[in-house]
Amino acid sequence: MTTTEPITEPSLRNPGLPLAIEWVRQVRVNKSAALRRVAALPGRRTVKGPYQAAWLLRAITCIDLTTLSGDDTPGRVRRLCVKARQPVRQDLLMALDFDLPITVGAVCVYPTMVGHAVKALSGSGIPVASVATGFPAGLMPMRLRLEEIRYAVGEGADEIDIVITREHALTGNWQALYDEVA
């Protein structure tokens, strides 16, 4: 089936905007200029000294720790959540004279592991993310994809990472892709 089933549940939080395909088609990239810019990046100066450590610590707060293995267990998820609560050893933070808590951006797990992650991260403020919609292939009927999202949210997921129908992107069917995620 190449068309998506209509989604009948409107989002009250984000109603979205109509797809402006003309706007998308107007995008142009100067490929040679983009490639030159990318090639120049490794030679550019990087942040050094105390600022380097600060930026590296900041980067840690943007990382989602993830376990998406077919043999995931509640124990593996709990261990990942322990690491998420303290991704940098305390002695290293003390050596940097850094006394603020550092945590990761989120912990991402399969829907069946969301409840275990929520419990392990209770009180930490770290969001639990879940893949859904037939990760990694996304080749599930829309009805089942939506049910998987509902299940993960019901288990306590704060964020859902969806898998799009790649066929829509590969064939340039942007309206179908938009309708799918709208």
PyMOL commands that set and color helices and strands:
alter all, ss='L'
color gray80, all
select helices_A, chain A and resi 21-25+31-43+50-60+74-85+90-95+111-120+142-154+166-170+174-181
alter helices_A, ss='H'
color red, helices_A
select strands_A, chain A and resi 64-66+106-109+128-131+159-161
alter strands_A, ss='S'
color yellow, strands_A
deselect
rebuild
show_as cartoon
